[in-house]
Amino acid sequence: MGPGEWSLFILFGLSLWSSSEGLTKHPILSRIRRAPADTGDAKKCSYTFLVPEQKITGPICAARGYSTDKDRVTRLDVAAVRDLLSKQRREMETLKLVVDVDGNMVNEMKLLRKESRNMNSRVTQLYMQLLHEIIRKRDNSLELAQLETRILNATAESLRLASRYRELEARFAALSALVNNQSVLIGELEERCMQVYNRRHEPLPMGPPLVQVVPENIPVNVPRFTNEIQRDHTRAFARERGSRSGPSPTGSTLELQKPSPKNFSAEGPYRDCLEAQEAGHSTSGMYLIRPDDSERPMQVWCEQGIDNGGWTVIQSRRDGSVNFFRNWDSYKSGFGNIDGEYWLGLEGIYNLGKQGDYKLLIELEDWMGKKVYAQYSSFHLEPESEGYRLRLGTYQGNAGDSLSSHNGKQFTTLDRDKDAFSGNCAHFHKGGWWYNACGQANLNGVWYTGGVYRSKFQDGIFWADYGGGFYSMKSVRIMIRPID
Ligand SMILES: [Ca+2]
């Protein structure tokens, strides 16, 4: 401290030294400089107030009227000192005020400090909370990320499942379509099966119209319908038993028989049975005849007992022993047994008819033993080239005219269809005849026992005007004789 300098030490029991900055900013205390604090006591602060040095402008001289000068200087000095002191006093008061203010400030600072600490604590707490929050959020975000990942996975899975579902749906639709198609196909196949089955199990096409004629003179005392239907064809011929609906066609021809001496005349051959009769043979039996243009003689049954005799029998049915379901060649050349059932043959009949004027007699016997007749005033066949077309005269008799509708028709067999029906009448009626479409008479049909028979088609030996189409005669004979 230099000479003339005023020093003032003011010790404050302040604990806050940092507030000096506030002090130095005070305009009055601009010259206050902070002194280094005593290291021994950290809480004590020291302030040095620097008072401006008093400059003496003039010499202090005692030689000039001492007392006066002395008084005058002294007074001046005292006044200056007083002024200075008062000035310093004011400054001191100001400083005191400042100190008071500073104390207040210190208190405020304390409060602020405390508040600051509190704030710091609060900030720390908040920071920790924030940290926690951040961590939590980080955890949450992690969790969220996991959730997002899971959601993504789930989404991907759901997409995959949706795709799979769509795929399955498509496959289901395809399978449904397949099932439907197969159902339709199965339906069609079933329908076809039924058609094939029906084709196999139902006899063909519609047959010919059934004979509707049910005459008044139907055989009486005979049950109109019987449950037992016997077919002596199949019973008599084991080889035909395989047939479900009657005999099968056969091609065997008329066999030359060794006639019994009783019914056979070795004489002849005659032109016909009338000639044999005229030759003295009045008994019925087998005779050898050879029509004019025939290449060879043929056996025939001559009926000499009815209607004056002389009848050449060209067809005979009596016991079902012969199958009449035959082909063209068989019907042409003839078949059967002369003393039983037989067919003389179309060629022979044609040759017989060709050699003169003949009439036709049909003898029918029902199952009551009653015989009826149908006679036609003329009869002949046209040659084979004309299909052995039937030519008849007028009807006469008690059996009814069931043959005139066949007049002018060619002969039809299973293998030669000349009838007027769309199908083959021989097929339905199981015989050979001058079928129309098909017929009122079927004398070469199936021989049934008992009369009335049951069959899908009328294939019995029927004469429509006598018994109708479902009455099969017990016996039939077709005979010709030259007109008188
Ligand atoms: Ca036909």
Boltz pocket constraint, residues with backbone or C-beta under 6 A from the ligand:
constraints:
  - pocket:
      binder: B
      contacts: [[A, 417], [A, 418], [A, 419], [A, 420], [A, 421], [A, 422], [A, 423], [A, 424], [A, 425]]
      max_distance: 6.0
